[in-house]
Amino acid sequence: MIGNLDAYIFWNKVYDAVGYNLLWGHEEDKLYHSCMVYDRNEKLIAALVKGQKLFVRVDAFNEAGITEGRVTEIR
């Protein structure tokens, strides 16, 4: 869900995931912003630019490594 300046991102939990890397940006191949999320499968991204596209990717990780998610355009 996306508002004018904020986006509430949520995703399916991954079995055995310790946490998630949430990456976002305004182009599909330029996800320059990121944060780590533990113990939940949602995050509010604030201070976006009104009218610009938003692309996100959620990578799950645990002690064995990182599983890269797919890039999705948020509308």
CHARMM internal coordinates of N, CA and C (Angstrom, degrees):
IC EDIT
DIST 1 N 1 CA 1.4456
DIST 1 CA 1 C 1.5241
ANGL 1 N 1 CA 1 C 108.08
DIST 1 C 2 N 1.3256
ANGL 1 CA 1 C 2 N 116.65
DIHE 1 N 1 CA 1 C 2 N 135.63
DIST 2 N 2 CA 1.4601
ANGL 1 C 2 N 2 CA 119.93
DIHE 1 CA 1 C 2 N 2 CA -178.28
DIST 2 CA 2 C 1.5283
ANGL 2 N 2 CA 2 C 109.55
DIHE 1 C 2 N 2 CA 2 C -130.61
DIST 2 C 3 N 1.3101
ANGL 2 CA 2 C 3 N 115.27
DIHE 2 N 2 CA 2 C 3 N 135.38
DIST 3 N 3 CA 1.4647
ANGL 2 C 3 N 3 CA 122.03
DIHE 2 CA 2 C 3 N 3 CA 174.72
DIST 3 CA 3 C 1.5105
ANGL 3 N 3 CA 3 C 108.75
DIHE 2 C 3 N 3 CA 3 C -103.80
DIST 3 C 4 N 1.3209
ANGL 3 CA 3 C 4 N 117.17
DIHE 3 N 3 CA 3 C 4 N -163.84
DIST 4 N 4 CA 1.4572
ANGL 3 C 4 N 4 CA 120.27
DIHE 3 CA 3 C 4 N 4 CA -179.65
DIST 4 CA 4 C 1.5229
ANGL 4 N 4 CA 4 C 112.22
DIHE 3 C 4 N 4 CA 4 C -66.46
DIST 4 C 5 N 1.3291
ANGL 4 CA 4 C 5 N 117.64
DIHE 4 N 4 CA 4 C 5 N -42.67
DIST 5 N 5 CA 1.4607
ANGL 4 C 5 N 5 CA 120.73
DIHE 4 CA 4 C 5 N 5 CA -176.01
DIST 5 CA 5 C 1.5209
ANGL 5 N 5 CA 5 C 113.33
DIHE 4 C 5 N 5 CA 5 C -127.60
DIST 5 C 6 N 1.3175
ANGL 5 CA 5 C 6 N 118.36
DIHE 5 N 5 CA 5 C 6 N -0.81
DIST 6 N 6 CA 1.4609
ANGL 5 C 6 N 6 CA 122.67
DIHE 5 CA 5 C 6 N 6 CA -178.91
DIST 6 CA 6 C 1.5205
ANGL 6 N 6 CA 6 C 110.22
DIHE 5 C 6 N 6 CA 6 C -132.70
DIST 6 C 7 N 1.3284
ANGL 6 CA 6 C 7 N 115.66
DIHE 6 N 6 CA 6 C 7 N 153.95
DIST 7 N 7 CA 1.4637
ANGL 6 C 7 N 7 CA 120.95
DIHE 6 CA 6 C 7 N 7 CA 174.32
DIST 7 CA 7 C 1.5214
ANGL 7 N 7 CA 7 C 108.28
DIHE 6 C 7 N 7 CA 7 C -136.26
DIST 7 C 8 N 1.3138
ANGL 7 CA 7 C 8 N 115.67
DIHE 7 N 7 CA 7 C 8 N 131.51
DIST 8 N 8 CA 1.4526
ANGL 7 C 8 N 8 CA 121.74
DIHE 7 CA 7 C 8 N 8 CA 176.37
DIST 8 CA 8 C 1.5229
ANGL 8 N 8 CA 8 C 106.81
DIHE 7 C 8 N 8 CA 8 C -99.90
DIST 8 C 9 N 1.3282
ANGL 8 CA 8 C 9 N 116.71
DIHE 8 N 8 CA 8 C 9 N 110.28
DIST 9 N 9 CA 1.4620
ANGL 8 C 9 N 9 CA 122.72
DIHE 8 CA 8 C 9 N 9 CA -175.09
DIST 9 CA 9 C 1.5199
ANGL 9 N 9 CA 9 C 108.63
DIHE 8 C 9 N 9 CA 9 C -102.81
DIST 9 C 10 N 1.3249
ANGL 9 CA 9 C 10 N 116.86
DIHE 9 N 9 CA 9 C 10 N 133.62
DIST 10 N 10 CA 1.4589
ANGL 9 C 10 N 10 CA 120.83
DIHE 9 CA 9 C 10 N 10 CA 174.25
DIST 10 CA 10 C 1.5177
ANGL 10 N 10 CA 10 C 108.55
DIHE 9 C 10 N 10 CA 10 C -139.91
DIST 10 C 11 N 1.3375
ANGL 10 CA 10 C 11 N 116.67
DIHE 10 N 10 CA 10 C 11 N 154.99
DIST 11 N 11 CA 1.4574
ANGL 10 C 11 N 11 CA 122.10
DIHE 10 CA 10 C 11 N 11 CA -175.32
DIST 11 CA 11 C 1.5184
ANGL 11 N 11 CA 11 C 108.96
DIHE 10 C 11 N 11 CA 11 C -148.86
DIST 11 C 12 N 1.3336
ANGL 11 CA 11 C 12 N 115.29
DIHE 11 N 11 CA 11 C 12 N 166.76
DIST 12 N 12 CA 1.4635
ANGL 11 C 12 N 12 CA 121.12
DIHE 11 CA 11 C 12 N 12 CA 177.62
DIST 12 CA 12 C 1.5211
ANGL 12 N 12 CA 12 C 109.67
DIHE 11 C 12 N 12 CA 12 C -73.37
DIST 12 C 13 N 1.3291
ANGL 12 CA 12 C 13 N 115.59
DIHE 12 N 12 CA 12 C 13 N 140.08
DIST 13 N 13 CA 1.4602
ANGL 12 C 13 N 13 CA 119.76
DIHE 12 CA 12 C 13 N 13 CA 176.56
DIST 13 CA 13 C 1.5265
ANGL 13 N 13 CA 13 C 109.92
DIHE 12 C 13 N 13 CA 13 C -68.36
DIST 13 C 14 N 1.3164
ANGL 13 CA 13 C 14 N 116.05
DIHE 13 N 13 CA 13 C 14 N 147.72
DIST 14 N 14 CA 1.4577
ANGL 13 C 14 N 14 CA 122.50
DIHE 13 CA 13 C 14 N 14 CA 177.18
DIST 14 CA 14 C 1.5246
ANGL 14 N 14 CA 14 C 108.19
DIHE 13 C 14 N 14 CA 14 C -108.20
DIST 14 C 15 N 1.3192
ANGL 14 CA 14 C 15 N 116.20
DIHE 14 N 14 CA 14 C 15 N 128.09
DIST 15 N 15 CA 1.4647
ANGL 14 C 15 N 15 CA 121.27
DIHE 14 CA 14 C 15 N 15 CA 179.73
DIST 15 CA 15 C 1.5287
ANGL 15 N 15 CA 15 C 109.36
DIHE 14 C 15 N 15 CA 15 C -58.46
DIST 15 C 16 N 1.3004
ANGL 15 CA 15 C 16 N 117.54
DIHE 15 N 15 CA 15 C 16 N 134.69
DIST 16 N 16 CA 1.4655
ANGL 15 C 16 N 16 CA 125.15
DIHE 15 CA 15 C 16 N 16 CA 178.90
DIST 16 CA 16 C 1.5267
ANGL 16 N 16 CA 16 C 115.00
DIHE 15 C 16 N 16 CA 16 C 69.95
DIST 16 C 17 N 1.3067
ANGL 16 CA 16 C 17 N 118.49
DIHE 16 N 16 CA 16 C 17 N 9.10
DIST 17 N 17 CA 1.4669
ANGL 16 C 17 N 17 CA 119.75
DIHE 16 CA 16 C 17 N 17 CA 177.15
DIST 17 CA 17 C 1.5252
ANGL 17 N 17 CA 17 C 109.11
DIHE 16 C 17 N 17 CA 17 C -75.83
DIST 17 C 18 N 1.3267
ANGL 17 CA 17 C 18 N 115.91
DIHE 17 N 17 CA 17 C 18 N 134.49
DIST 18 N 18 CA 1.4662
ANGL 17 C 18 N 18 CA 121.60
DIHE 17 CA 17 C 18 N 18 CA 174.22
DIST 18 CA 18 C 1.5219
ANGL 18 N 18 CA 18 C 109.55
DIHE 17 C 18 N 18 CA 18 C -82.29
DIST 18 C 19 N 1.3222
ANGL 18 CA 18 C 19 N 116.31
DIHE 18 N 18 CA 18 C 19 N -34.88
DIST 19 N 19 CA 1.4523
ANGL 18 C 19 N 19 CA 121.83
DIHE 18 CA 18 C 19 N 19 CA -179.61
DIST 19 CA 19 C 1.5121
ANGL 19 N 19 CA 19 C 110.72
DIHE 18 C 19 N 19 CA 19 C -168.19
DIST 19 C 20 N 1.3166
ANGL 19 CA 19 C 20 N 114.70
DIHE 19 N 19 CA 19 C 20 N -173.76
DIST 20 N 20 CA 1.4640
ANGL 19 C 20 N 20 CA 121.26
DIHE 19 CA 19 C 20 N 20 CA -176.73
DIST 20 CA 20 C 1.5266
ANGL 20 N 20 CA 20 C 109.61
DIHE 19 C 20 N 20 CA 20 C -136.57
DIST 20 C 21 N 1.3198
ANGL 20 CA 20 C 21 N 115.75
DIHE 20 N 20 CA 20 C 21 N 144.78
DIST 21 N 21 CA 1.4614
ANGL 20 C 21 N 21 CA 122.54
DIHE 20 CA 20 C 21 N 21 CA 169.30
DIST 21 CA 21 C 1.5243
ANGL 21 N 21 CA 21 C 106.23
DIHE 20 C 21 N 21 CA 21 C -101.11
DIST 21 C 22 N 1.3095
ANGL 21 CA 21 C 22 N 117.08
DIHE 21 N 21 CA 21 C 22 N 118.92
DIST 22 N 22 CA 1.4533
ANGL 21 C 22 N 22 CA 122.43
DIHE 21 CA 21 C 22 N 22 CA 177.98
DIST 22 CA 22 C 1.5178
ANGL 22 N 22 CA 22 C 107.23
DIHE 21 C 22 N 22 CA 22 C -102.69
DIST 22 C 23 N 1.3301
ANGL 22 CA 22 C 23 N 116.30
DIHE 22 N 22 CA 22 C 23 N 121.17
DIST 23 N 23 CA 1.4659
ANGL 22 C 23 N 23 CA 122.00
DIHE 22 CA 22 C 23 N 23 CA 179.92
DIST 23 CA 23 C 1.5190
ANGL 23 N 23 CA 23 C 108.68
DIHE 22 C 23 N 23 CA 23 C -118.94
DIST 23 C 24 N 1.3370
ANGL 23 CA 23 C 24 N 117.38
DIHE 23 N 23 CA 23 C 24 N 142.97
DIST 24 N 24 CA 1.4491
ANGL 23 C 24 N 24 CA 120.07
DIHE 23 CA 23 C 24 N 24 CA 178.55
DIST 24 CA 24 C 1.5240
ANGL 24 N 24 CA 24 C 110.64
DIHE 23 C 24 N 24 CA 24 C -150.18
DIST 24 C 25 N 1.3353
ANGL 24 CA 24 C 25 N 114.41
DIHE 24 N 24 CA 24 C 25 N 159.61
DIST 25 N 25 CA 1.4525
ANGL 24 C 25 N 25 CA 121.43
DIHE 24 CA 24 C 25 N 25 CA 179.15
DIST 25 CA 25 C 1.5170
ANGL 25 N 25 CA 25 C 110.19
DIHE 24 C 25 N 25 CA 25 C -172.76
DIST 25 C 26 N 1.3190
ANGL 25 CA 25 C 26 N 115.94
DIHE 25 N 25 CA 25 C 26 N -177.81
DIST 26 N 26 CA 1.4590
ANGL 25 C 26 N 26 CA 121.31
DIHE 25 CA 25 C 26 N 26 CA -175.72
DIST 26 CA 26 C 1.5242
ANGL 26 N 26 CA 26 C 113.05
DIHE 25 C 26 N 26 CA 26 C -99.19
DIST 26 C 27 N 1.3359
ANGL 26 CA 26 C 27 N 116.54
DIHE 26 N 26 CA 26 C 27 N -1.09
DIST 27 N 27 CA 1.4538
ANGL 26 C 27 N 27 CA 121.64
DIHE 26 CA 26 C 27 N 27 CA 173.22
DIST 27 CA 27 C 1.5165
ANGL 27 N 27 CA 27 C 108.10
DIHE 26 C 27 N 27 CA 27 C -136.74
DIST 27 C 28 N 1.3157
ANGL 27 CA 27 C 28 N 116.33
DIHE 27 N 27 CA 27 C 28 N 150.04
DIST 28 N 28 CA 1.4630
ANGL 27 C 28 N 28 CA 121.99
DIHE 27 CA 27 C 28 N 28 CA -174.13
DIST 28 CA 28 C 1.5260
ANGL 28 N 28 CA 28 C 113.42
DIHE 27 C 28 N 28 CA 28 C -58.51
DIST 28 C 29 N 1.3153
ANGL 28 CA 28 C 29 N 117.10
DIHE 28 N 28 CA 28 C 29 N -34.19
DIST 29 N 29 CA 1.4617
ANGL 28 C 29 N 29 CA 120.78
DIHE 28 CA 28 C 29 N 29 CA -177.38
DIST 29 CA 29 C 1.5360
ANGL 29 N 29 CA 29 C 112.78
DIHE 28 C 29 N 29 CA 29 C -104.49
DIST 29 C 30 N 1.3191
ANGL 29 CA 29 C 30 N 116.94
DIHE 29 N 29 CA 29 C 30 N 14.29
DIST 30 N 30 CA 1.4669
ANGL 29 C 30 N 30 CA 120.81
DIHE 29 CA 29 C 30 N 30 CA -179.80
DIST 30 CA 30 C 1.5288
ANGL 30 N 30 CA 30 C 109.87
DIHE 29 C 30 N 30 CA 30 C -133.52
DIST 30 C 31 N 1.3284
ANGL 30 CA 30 C 31 N 114.99
DIHE 30 N 30 CA 30 C 31 N 70.00
DIST 31 N 31 CA 1.4617
ANGL 30 C 31 N 31 CA 121.82
DIHE 30 CA 30 C 31 N 31 CA 179.74
DIST 31 CA 31 C 1.5210
ANGL 31 N 31 CA 31 C 107.63
DIHE 30 C 31 N 31 CA 31 C -93.08
DIST 31 C 32 N 1.3216
ANGL 31 CA 31 C 32 N 116.25
DIHE 31 N 31 CA 31 C 32 N 79.09
DIST 32 N 32 CA 1.4605
ANGL 31 C 32 N 32 CA 122.06
DIHE 31 CA 31 C 32 N 32 CA -171.16
DIST 32 CA 32 C 1.5280
ANGL 32 N 32 CA 32 C 114.10
DIHE 31 C 32 N 32 CA 32 C -87.61
DIST 32 C 33 N 1.3192
ANGL 32 CA 32 C 33 N 118.18
DIHE 32 N 32 CA 32 C 33 N -9.72
DIST 33 N 33 CA 1.4613
ANGL 32 C 33 N 33 CA 121.62
DIHE 32 CA 32 C 33 N 33 CA -179.55
DIST 33 CA 33 C 1.5285
ANGL 33 N 33 CA 33 C 108.28
DIHE 32 C 33 N 33 CA 33 C -108.05
DIST 33 C 34 N 1.3267
ANGL 33 CA 33 C 34 N 116.26
DIHE 33 N 33 CA 33 C 34 N 145.62
DIST 34 N 34 CA 1.4625
ANGL 33 C 34 N 34 CA 118.23
DIHE 33 CA 33 C 34 N 34 CA -179.56
DIST 34 CA 34 C 1.5200
ANGL 34 N 34 CA 34 C 111.01
DIHE 33 C 34 N 34 CA 34 C -157.49
DIST 34 C 35 N 1.3202
ANGL 34 CA 34 C 35 N 114.65
DIHE 34 N 34 CA 34 C 35 N 161.81
DIST 35 N 35 CA 1.4591
ANGL 34 C 35 N 35 CA 121.66
DIHE 34 CA 34 C 35 N 35 CA 171.70
DIST 35 CA 35 C 1.5234
ANGL 35 N 35 CA 35 C 107.81
DIHE 34 C 35 N 35 CA 35 C -155.93
DIST 35 C 36 N 1.3132
ANGL 35 CA 35 C 36 N 115.45
DIHE 35 N 35 CA 35 C 36 N 158.56
DIST 36 N 36 CA 1.4601
ANGL 35 C 36 N 36 CA 121.29
DIHE 35 CA 35 C 36 N 36 CA 176.78
DIST 36 CA 36 C 1.5168
ANGL 36 N 36 CA 36 C 108.55
DIHE 35 C 36 N 36 CA 36 C -101.94
DIST 36 C 37 N 1.3273
ANGL 36 CA 36 C 37 N 115.33
DIHE 36 N 36 CA 36 C 37 N 140.20
DIST 37 N 37 CA 1.4608
ANGL 36 C 37 N 37 CA 121.37
DIHE 36 CA 36 C 37 N 37 CA -178.87
DIST 37 CA 37 C 1.5219
ANGL 37 N 37 CA 37 C 108.01
DIHE 36 C 37 N 37 CA 37 C -126.00
DIST 37 C 38 N 1.3260
ANGL 37 CA 37 C 38 N 116.07
DIHE 37 N 37 CA 37 C 38 N 129.54
DIST 38 N 38 CA 1.4620
ANGL 37 C 38 N 38 CA 122.64
DIHE 37 CA 37 C 38 N 38 CA 177.47
DIST 38 CA 38 C 1.5243
ANGL 38 N 38 CA 38 C 109.09
DIHE 37 C 38 N 38 CA 38 C -118.94
DIST 38 C 39 N 1.3338
ANGL 38 CA 38 C 39 N 116.31
DIHE 38 N 38 CA 38 C 39 N 147.51
DIST 39 N 39 CA 1.4690
ANGL 38 C 39 N 39 CA 123.75
DIHE 38 CA 38 C 39 N 39 CA 170.33
DIST 39 CA 39 C 1.5248
ANGL 39 N 39 CA 39 C 115.23
DIHE 38 C 39 N 39 CA 39 C 61.31
DIST 39 C 40 N 1.3062
ANGL 39 CA 39 C 40 N 118.76
DIHE 39 N 39 CA 39 C 40 N 21.28
DIST 40 N 40 CA 1.4563
ANGL 39 C 40 N 40 CA 121.27
DIHE 39 CA 39 C 40 N 40 CA 174.35
DIST 40 CA 40 C 1.5230
ANGL 40 N 40 CA 40 C 109.52
DIHE 39 C 40 N 40 CA 40 C -162.27
DIST 40 C 41 N 1.2983
ANGL 40 CA 40 C 41 N 116.64
DIHE 40 N 40 CA 40 C 41 N 168.30
DIST 41 N 41 CA 1.4606
ANGL 40 C 41 N 41 CA 121.41
DIHE 40 CA 40 C 41 N 41 CA -178.77
DIST 41 CA 41 C 1.5281
ANGL 41 N 41 CA 41 C 110.88
DIHE 40 C 41 N 41 CA 41 C -127.90
DIST 41 C 42 N 1.3349
ANGL 41 CA 41 C 42 N 114.50
DIHE 41 N 41 CA 41 C 42 N 44.23
DIST 42 N 42 CA 1.4585
ANGL 41 C 42 N 42 CA 120.89
DIHE 41 CA 41 C 42 N 42 CA 179.22
DIST 42 CA 42 C 1.5224
ANGL 42 N 42 CA 42 C 109.41
DIHE 41 C 42 N 42 CA 42 C -156.13
DIST 42 C 43 N 1.3372
ANGL 42 CA 42 C 43 N 114.70
DIHE 42 N 42 CA 42 C 43 N 155.77
DIST 43 N 43 CA 1.4670
ANGL 42 C 43 N 43 CA 119.23
DIHE 42 CA 42 C 43 N 43 CA 179.84
DIST 43 CA 43 C 1.5222
ANGL 43 N 43 CA 43 C 108.66
DIHE 42 C 43 N 43 CA 43 C -161.75
DIST 43 C 44 N 1.3178
ANGL 43 CA 43 C 44 N 115.74
DIHE 43 N 43 CA 43 C 44 N 137.61
DIST 44 N 44 CA 1.4597
ANGL 43 C 44 N 44 CA 121.35
DIHE 43 CA 43 C 44 N 44 CA 173.28
DIST 44 CA 44 C 1.5207
ANGL 44 N 44 CA 44 C 108.08
DIHE 43 C 44 N 44 CA 44 C -93.19
DIST 44 C 45 N 1.3185
ANGL 44 CA 44 C 45 N 116.33
DIHE 44 N 44 CA 44 C 45 N 124.89
DIST 45 N 45 CA 1.4625
ANGL 44 C 45 N 45 CA 122.16
DIHE 44 CA 44 C 45 N 45 CA 174.66
DIST 45 CA 45 C 1.5246
ANGL 45 N 45 CA 45 C 106.44
DIHE 44 C 45 N 45 CA 45 C -104.30
DIST 45 C 46 N 1.3151
ANGL 45 CA 45 C 46 N 116.55
DIHE 45 N 45 CA 45 C 46 N 120.47
DIST 46 N 46 CA 1.4655
ANGL 45 C 46 N 46 CA 120.74
DIHE 45 CA 45 C 46 N 46 CA -176.01
DIST 46 CA 46 C 1.5221
ANGL 46 N 46 CA 46 C 110.95
DIHE 45 C 46 N 46 CA 46 C -111.75
DIST 46 C 47 N 1.3143
ANGL 46 CA 46 C 47 N 115.41
DIHE 46 N 46 CA 46 C 47 N 169.82
DIST 47 N 47 CA 1.4638
ANGL 46 C 47 N 47 CA 124.07
DIHE 46 CA 46 C 47 N 47 CA 175.42
DIST 47 CA 47 C 1.5211
ANGL 47 N 47 CA 47 C 112.57
DIHE 46 C 47 N 47 CA 47 C 63.30
DIST 47 C 48 N 1.3232
ANGL 47 CA 47 C 48 N 116.53
DIHE 47 N 47 CA 47 C 48 N 43.63
DIST 48 N 48 CA 1.4591
ANGL 47 C 48 N 48 CA 121.07
DIHE 47 CA 47 C 48 N 48 CA 174.84
DIST 48 CA 48 C 1.5272
ANGL 48 N 48 CA 48 C 109.73
DIHE 47 C 48 N 48 CA 48 C -82.69
DIST 48 C 49 N 1.3170
ANGL 48 CA 48 C 49 N 116.20
DIHE 48 N 48 CA 48 C 49 N 173.36
DIST 49 N 49 CA 1.4613
ANGL 48 C 49 N 49 CA 121.42
DIHE 48 CA 48 C 49 N 49 CA 179.58
DIST 49 CA 49 C 1.5277
ANGL 49 N 49 CA 49 C 108.41
DIHE 48 C 49 N 49 CA 49 C -100.13
DIST 49 C 50 N 1.3112
ANGL 49 CA 49 C 50 N 116.20
DIHE 49 N 49 CA 49 C 50 N 122.20
DIST 50 N 50 CA 1.4581
ANGL 49 C 50 N 50 CA 121.88
DIHE 49 CA 49 C 50 N 50 CA -177.60
DIST 50 CA 50 C 1.5224
ANGL 50 N 50 CA 50 C 110.75
DIHE 49 C 50 N 50 CA 50 C -59.43
DIST 50 C 51 N 1.3305
ANGL 50 CA 50 C 51 N 115.63
DIHE 50 N 50 CA 50 C 51 N 131.63
DIST 51 N 51 CA 1.4543
ANGL 50 C 51 N 51 CA 121.28
DIHE 50 CA 50 C 51 N 51 CA 176.19
DIST 51 CA 51 C 1.5172
ANGL 51 N 51 CA 51 C 115.26
DIHE 50 C 51 N 51 CA 51 C 88.66
DIST 51 C 52 N 1.3202
ANGL 51 CA 51 C 52 N 119.17
DIHE 51 N 51 CA 51 C 52 N -10.74
DIST 52 N 52 CA 1.4641
ANGL 51 C 52 N 52 CA 120.87
DIHE 51 CA 51 C 52 N 52 CA 178.68
DIST 52 CA 52 C 1.5188
ANGL 52 N 52 CA 52 C 110.54
DIHE 51 C 52 N 52 CA 52 C -88.63
DIST 52 C 53 N 1.3206
ANGL 52 CA 52 C 53 N 115.39
DIHE 52 N 52 CA 52 C 53 N 149.04
DIST 53 N 53 CA 1.4605
ANGL 52 C 53 N 53 CA 120.48
DIHE 52 CA 52 C 53 N 53 CA 176.05
DIST 53 CA 53 C 1.5205
ANGL 53 N 53 CA 53 C 109.37
DIHE 52 C 53 N 53 CA 53 C -66.38
DIST 53 C 54 N 1.3308
ANGL 53 CA 53 C 54 N 115.22
DIHE 53 N 53 CA 53 C 54 N 156.41
DIST 54 N 54 CA 1.4551
ANGL 53 C 54 N 54 CA 120.89
DIHE 53 CA 53 C 54 N 54 CA 177.75
DIST 54 CA 54 C 1.5161
ANGL 54 N 54 CA 54 C 108.70
DIHE 53 C 54 N 54 CA 54 C -133.06
DIST 54 C 55 N 1.3256
ANGL 54 CA 54 C 55 N 115.88
DIHE 54 N 54 CA 54 C 55 N 125.48
DIST 55 N 55 CA 1.4539
ANGL 54 C 55 N 55 CA 122.51
DIHE 54 CA 54 C 55 N 55 CA 176.77
DIST 55 CA 55 C 1.5193
ANGL 55 N 55 CA 55 C 108.35
DIHE 54 C 55 N 55 CA 55 C -116.88
DIST 55 C 56 N 1.3312
ANGL 55 CA 55 C 56 N 117.23
DIHE 55 N 55 CA 55 C 56 N 139.01
DIST 56 N 56 CA 1.4639
ANGL 55 C 56 N 56 CA 121.12
DIHE 55 CA 55 C 56 N 56 CA 179.67
DIST 56 CA 56 C 1.5254
ANGL 56 N 56 CA 56 C 110.08
DIHE 55 C 56 N 56 CA 56 C -133.31
DIST 56 C 57 N 1.3311
ANGL 56 CA 56 C 57 N 114.66
DIHE 56 N 56 CA 56 C 57 N 154.99
DIST 57 N 57 CA 1.4609
ANGL 56 C 57 N 57 CA 122.44
DIHE 56 CA 56 C 57 N 57 CA 173.21
DIST 57 CA 57 C 1.5204
ANGL 57 N 57 CA 57 C 107.12
DIHE 56 C 57 N 57 CA 57 C -141.65
DIST 57 C 58 N 1.3206
ANGL 57 CA 57 C 58 N 116.88
DIHE 57 N 57 CA 57 C 58 N 136.68
DIST 58 N 58 CA 1.4549
ANGL 57 C 58 N 58 CA 121.84
DIHE 57 CA 57 C 58 N 58 CA 178.27
DIST 58 CA 58 C 1.5266
ANGL 58 N 58 CA 58 C 107.82
DIHE 57 C 58 N 58 CA 58 C -117.61
DIST 58 C 59 N 1.3258
ANGL 58 CA 58 C 59 N 116.02
DIHE 58 N 58 CA 58 C 59 N 118.02
DIST 59 N 59 CA 1.4588
ANGL 58 C 59 N 59 CA 122.41
DIHE 58 CA 58 C 59 N 59 CA 176.61
DIST 59 CA 59 C 1.5262
ANGL 59 N 59 CA 59 C 108.55
DIHE 58 C 59 N 59 CA 59 C -103.85
DIST 59 C 60 N 1.3266
ANGL 59 CA 59 C 60 N 116.90
DIHE 59 N 59 CA 59 C 60 N 133.41
DIST 60 N 60 CA 1.4639
ANGL 59 C 60 N 60 CA 121.55
DIHE 59 CA 59 C 60 N 60 CA 176.68
DIST 60 CA 60 C 1.5206
ANGL 60 N 60 CA 60 C 108.42
DIHE 59 C 60 N 60 CA 60 C -95.16
DIST 60 C 61 N 1.3507
ANGL 60 CA 60 C 61 N 116.41
DIHE 60 N 60 CA 60 C 61 N 145.93
DIST 61 N 61 CA 1.4644
ANGL 60 C 61 N 61 CA 118.75
DIHE 60 CA 60 C 61 N 61 CA 177.47
DIST 61 CA 61 C 1.5183
ANGL 61 N 61 CA 61 C 110.86
DIHE 60 C 61 N 61 CA 61 C -141.31
DIST 61 C 62 N 1.3314
ANGL 61 CA 61 C 62 N 113.56
DIHE 61 N 61 CA 61 C 62 N 155.29
DIST 62 N 62 CA 1.4644
ANGL 61 C 62 N 62 CA 122.29
DIHE 61 CA 61 C 62 N 62 CA 172.23
DIST 62 CA 62 C 1.5165
ANGL 62 N 62 CA 62 C 107.49
DIHE 61 C 62 N 62 CA 62 C -152.69
DIST 62 C 63 N 1.3144
ANGL 62 CA 62 C 63 N 117.17
DIHE 62 N 62 CA 62 C 63 N -165.70
DIST 63 N 63 CA 1.4630
ANGL 62 C 63 N 63 CA 121.06
DIHE 62 CA 62 C 63 N 63 CA -176.38
DIST 63 CA 63 C 1.5290
ANGL 63 N 63 CA 63 C 112.87
DIHE 62 C 63 N 63 CA 63 C -63.60
DIST 63 C 64 N 1.3186
ANGL 63 CA 63 C 64 N 117.31
DIHE 63 N 63 CA 63 C 64 N -22.33
DIST 64 N 64 CA 1.4632
ANGL 63 C 64 N 64 CA 121.49
DIHE 63 CA 63 C 64 N 64 CA -177.30
DIST 64 CA 64 C 1.5253
ANGL 64 N 64 CA 64 C 113.05
DIHE 63 C 64 N 64 CA 64 C -86.44
DIST 64 C 65 N 1.3312
ANGL 64 CA 64 C 65 N 118.13
DIHE 64 N 64 CA 64 C 65 N -14.78
DIST 65 N 65 CA 1.4610
ANGL 64 C 65 N 65 CA 120.02
DIHE 64 CA 64 C 65 N 65 CA 179.32
DIST 65 CA 65 C 1.5130
ANGL 65 N 65 CA 65 C 112.41
DIHE 64 C 65 N 65 CA 65 C 142.04
DIST 65 C 66 N 1.3352
ANGL 65 CA 65 C 66 N 115.10
DIHE 65 N 65 CA 65 C 66 N -159.87
DIST 66 N 66 CA 1.4617
ANGL 65 C 66 N 66 CA 122.97
DIHE 65 CA 65 C 66 N 66 CA -175.55
DIST 66 CA 66 C 1.5246
ANGL 66 N 66 CA 66 C 109.29
DIHE 65 C 66 N 66 CA 66 C -119.63
DIST 66 C 67 N 1.3257
ANGL 66 CA 66 C 67 N 115.87
DIHE 66 N 66 CA 66 C 67 N 134.82
DIST 67 N 67 CA 1.4611
ANGL 66 C 67 N 67 CA 121.58
DIHE 66 CA 66 C 67 N 67 CA 172.06
DIST 67 CA 67 C 1.5174
ANGL 67 N 67 CA 67 C 107.09
DIHE 66 C 67 N 67 CA 67 C -108.26
DIST 67 C 68 N 1.3309
ANGL 67 CA 67 C 68 N 115.62
DIHE 67 N 67 CA 67 C 68 N 115.00
DIST 68 N 68 CA 1.4580
ANGL 67 C 68 N 68 CA 121.02
DIHE 67 CA 67 C 68 N 68 CA -176.48
DIST 68 CA 68 C 1.5177
ANGL 68 N 68 CA 68 C 110.22
DIHE 67 C 68 N 68 CA 68 C -76.10
DIST 68 C 69 N 1.3305
ANGL 68 CA 68 C 69 N 115.83
DIHE 68 N 68 CA 68 C 69 N 133.79
DIST 69 N 69 CA 1.4485
ANGL 68 C 69 N 69 CA 121.60
DIHE 68 CA 68 C 69 N 69 CA 176.27
DIST 69 CA 69 C 1.5161
ANGL 69 N 69 CA 69 C 110.85
DIHE 68 C 69 N 69 CA 69 C -84.41
DIST 69 C 70 N 1.3034
ANGL 69 CA 69 C 70 N 115.69
DIHE 69 N 69 CA 69 C 70 N -173.81
DIST 70 N 70 CA 1.4698
ANGL 69 C 70 N 70 CA 119.06
DIHE 69 CA 69 C 70 N 70 CA 178.20
DIST 70 CA 70 C 1.5175
ANGL 70 N 70 CA 70 C 109.79
DIHE 69 C 70 N 70 CA 70 C -106.24
DIST 70 C 71 N 1.2978
ANGL 70 CA 70 C 71 N 115.56
DIHE 70 N 70 CA 70 C 71 N 151.30
DIST 71 N 71 CA 1.4617
ANGL 70 C 71 N 71 CA 121.30
DIHE 70 CA 70 C 71 N 71 CA -179.11
DIST 71 CA 71 C 1.5317
ANGL 71 N 71 CA 71 C 108.31
DIHE 70 C 71 N 71 CA 71 C -77.78
DIST 71 C 72 N 1.3375
ANGL 71 CA 71 C 72 N 114.98
DIHE 71 N 71 CA 71 C 72 N 132.89
DIST 72 N 72 CA 1.4637
ANGL 71 C 72 N 72 CA 121.16
DIHE 71 CA 71 C 72 N 72 CA -179.07
DIST 72 CA 72 C 1.5198
ANGL 72 N 72 CA 72 C 108.74
DIHE 71 C 72 N 72 CA 72 C -129.92
DIST 72 C 73 N 1.3235
ANGL 72 CA 72 C 73 N 115.67
DIHE 72 N 72 CA 72 C 73 N 136.63
DIST 73 N 73 CA 1.4682
ANGL 72 C 73 N 73 CA 119.52
DIHE 72 CA 72 C 73 N 73 CA 174.47
DIST 73 CA 73 C 1.5171
ANGL 73 N 73 CA 73 C 108.21
DIHE 72 C 73 N 73 CA 73 C -84.31
DIST 73 C 74 N 1.3271
ANGL 73 CA 73 C 74 N 116.55
DIHE 73 N 73 CA 73 C 74 N 130.31
DIST 74 N 74 CA 1.4457
ANGL 73 C 74 N 74 CA 123.01
DIHE 73 CA 73 C 74 N 74 CA 178.79
DIST 74 CA 74 C 1.5149
ANGL 74 N 74 CA 74 C 108.33
DIHE 73 C 74 N 74 CA 74 C -97.86
DIST 74 C 75 N 1.3092
ANGL 74 CA 74 C 75 N 116.68
DIHE 74 N 74 CA 74 C 75 N 131.26
DIST 75 N 75 CA 1.4751
ANGL 74 C 75 N 75 CA 120.59
DIHE 74 CA 74 C 75 N 75 CA -178.91
DIST 75 CA 75 C 1.4944
ANGL 75 N 75 CA 75 C 110.44
DIHE 74 C 75 N 75 CA 75 C -115.98
END
COOR INIT
IC SEED 1 N 1 CA 1 C
IC BUILD
